[in-house]
Structure formats: structure tokens, C-alpha cells
Amino acid sequence: MNTFSRNISQLLATGEWEVIVNHRCDLLTEHMIYSACAKHVRFKELGFSFDHPDSFFDSRTGDVWWKTSQIREIETHLLLPQQYEELTKRLQRALDDHRAYLVEFAEKRHRASHDPSIVEDFFRRSEQTVATIFYFQLEKGAHKELERQGIPGHVIRSSLTDTTRAAQELSRIAGTHATEFKQNDLVRTSLSSELAEGLRQFVDRFGYLAMKYFQGHPWTVWEAYEMAQSALLQPKTHPSESKAVSTSPYVAFLEDMLRLRTEKWELMCYGSSLFRDMVIEHFSHLVHYDDLLSLKMDEAIDLFRGHFPPRALLEERRGFVVSSINHEVDMWIEKEEPASPRSNSDVKEVKGITAQPGKITGTVKVVMSPRECSKVKDGDILVATMSTPDFLPAMMRAAAFVTDIGGITSHAAIVSREMGRPCIIGTKIATKVLKDGDTVEVDADAGIVRRL
């Protein structure tokens, strides 16, 4: 048993913790992530004083907390260029291995109902890959070094991944069928066979991006139609390529990390979509897919072997915490709702880091989960704790992005560059001081959001 207090309030009262990520996620995903941390993460190999990061996830808020002392060490411990190079090679190998494995899994998953070891192997292989998520925090030290050298973050170039390919394809569909979209906006009518087929091909190719690991469902044709319609209404923008060139090895490392982080996320979500399809097609008699999301990883594996946990657990686990502290993985229930942060309406400016330059005025829409994406209208300013690929429907409509959390290789930073939308990240307080309906100027040239 862990020696720390299994109580969020008491943990936070020590002042030893800091939020580094925020996302709404299920127990199955988080338990797999923290199990992966304990089994496969080795920071000491890179010269750090700790091996497994001390961290916990609070499902009620979506906050991921890390030990502050470890975050400070990551920010100040600059690896040698050859260490960064070896790290990126290791992360690339893990990505390539998992991509090859998913090809194999897609071919054999139909046999899982007769061979439960296929399910266990899927989780164990996914666990090894998801462990790499912790190493992406090492971008902090390299970013601090760039700041020390006076190198701006937007010098870091992004690579083409499925996240940006999806946005480009939606824009292409919108342009090709512009007349039909405009007609359909005025009169309810059925889609032409060409548009329907284009949207179907889009969801077949990119629909998995709507998954957040095991949570959610692939985009439907209807959802793709609405995103393409938003792409048509948005003013034409072009990804900006910085004219500045840097030979710093830390820029090259961060460019590699930006690509690898995105591809890792995409691959894990693609694997989860394959798993979801398998459960729905071959195990619907055994379990409802959504019920799996309230199980710990080993409980899910056992269920496919016919060992059923009490269903009462599903209701009990509405507010859960998963942790990896003192080298042990734990999970417990938090019944008391967390105190709501107080907003300060007197704050007129919010400052952050420029991910994509530009200046624009619009209406704030605070989006705390993908379920709230529909409230973002064309030209609004998307304000979020952080974004993930399942925020793309809102991002297609928004004129600019502002986040509390995230570095220069974060999802919001990547998408903003590809779409050419102004973006300010790492404000820490934007979702706490801005509210729906506020009119703001996003001055991403200066890294400032001004309430008007």
C-alpha cells in the first residue's frame, strides 16, 4: 500500500504538486497510462534524480498533476544533444513497432472471441507505447534553453500528420462542393452522391481522430459534413512558415518531438478505434463497450476471460483518481466535488506564449470538453484548458485559439500553425478569467488576450 494520503485535498495541501495537462478521460485509459509509467519509464537513464515521475489524474477536473520538484528538474536539466538524438530514435522505434503491431491486430482481432490472449496482448503492447507519453515532458528543458538563447518558439516547424491532413481534406471537400454547401445552408436537401462519397471516405480515413484513447466514437458523415461546412465559411488562411532558420540542435529535437507526440497520439487513438470496433462487432453479447471504460486495465482483460467484476463498480467510479506515486500504481474514489475556481472579472489581460502570430477580435467560447464543441460558432475565439484532436470540430469554426496549458509542441500549437489561426498557449488562467460572450482581442504577436 502506498504511504501517501489517498485524498486529493490533503495531497494538494502540501503545495508539492503542479498541473501540467488537462483532459477529460476514462478510467481504462488512465489506468493503462499509469501502469505503463511504473513498468516502462526510466528517467534515471537520462541523468535525472528520479525514475518514475510522481503523478496523479483527477477525473472530476481532468487535471494531471506532477510533483513540482520533478517539473523544475525537467525544466533545468538540459540533456546533451546526442542524448536528445538517441531519445527521439527510441521514441520513433516505439512508434514504428506499434504501427506494425496494429496492422497485425487488425487482421487477427476477429479471432479474439475464441482467443482472449489477443485482447491481453493488445493491452500489453499498447501499454508499452503509451509509456512514451511521459518522455514528451522533456521538451520543457529544451524550450527553456531556446528562451535563454533568444530563439522564438514559432521557429519550430511542424510536420504533416493525420491531424493536419484531416483539416486539409475537409477544406478540399468544402471547396470542391462549395455550391452544394451553400444551397444546403438555405434549403434542406439530400447530399449529392459525390459529396456523400467524399465524406464517407473522409470518416473511413480520419474518423478515428475523434477518439480520445478509448473514449468517444469515430466521426460520422454528419459530423464531417458540419466540419466541412465550417471550413467553407472560414476565411482562407495559409500555414505560416517561419523565415528564421536556426541550427540549434534543440530546435531540431523539438521539431522531432512535435511530430512524434502527434503521431503517438494518433496511433493510440487509431488502435483504440480498432479495439472499439472489435468489441462492438464480436463482444456485444458479453459487454457494452462504454462499460469497459469504467474498469481498470487488468479488470478489462479478465472480463474477456469470463471473470466479471460487480457492475456496481461502474456507478461508484464516477469520480476517480489514478496515481503513480512512490513507484506504485493506485486508484481511489473521490466523492466530494472539487471547489470551483473563482474567476476574476477585473483581469483585463491574459498573457501566454505565442504559438502562431496574428491578431483578431472575436467572442469567447470556453470549451472544457469535446462535448461542448458545438457551442463554438464561426469566428468565435476558442478558449480551452488544452486541446486534443477531438476538439477539431470547434477548431475548424474558431478564428483563434487560447489555452491554459501546453507547450510549443502541443496540439493547439500544431493545428494553429497548419490552419494559420492566431494562437496563444500556456496562459494558465484563460478559462478562469474569460467567460462565454466576452469580446476579446487575441494579439498573438505580443502573446496577449485583451478583454474589450
Buried (B, 14 or more C-beta within 10 A) or exposed (E): EBEBEBEBEEBBEEEBBBBBBBBBBBBBBBBBBBBBBBBBBEBEEBEBEBEBBBBBBBBBBBBBBBBBBBBEBBBEBBBEBEBBBBBBEEBBEBBEEBBEBBEEBBEEBEEBBEEBEBBBBBBBBBBBBBBBBBBBBBBBBBBBBBEEEEBBBBBBBBBEBBBBBBBBBBBBBBEBBEEBBEEBEEEEEEBEEEBEEBBBBBBEEBBBBBBBBBBBBBBBBEBBBBBBBBBBBBEEBEBBEBEEEBEBBBBBBBBBBBBBBBBBBBBBBBBBBBBBBBBEEBBEEEBEBBBBBBBBBEBBBBBBEEEEBEEEBBEEBEBBBBBBBEEBBBBBEBEEEBEEEEEEEEBEEBBBBBBBBBEBBBBBBBBBBBEBBEEBBBBBBBBBBBBBBBBBBBBBBBBBBBBBBBBBBBBBBBBBBBBBBBBBBBBBBBBBBBBEEBEBBBBBEBBBBBBE
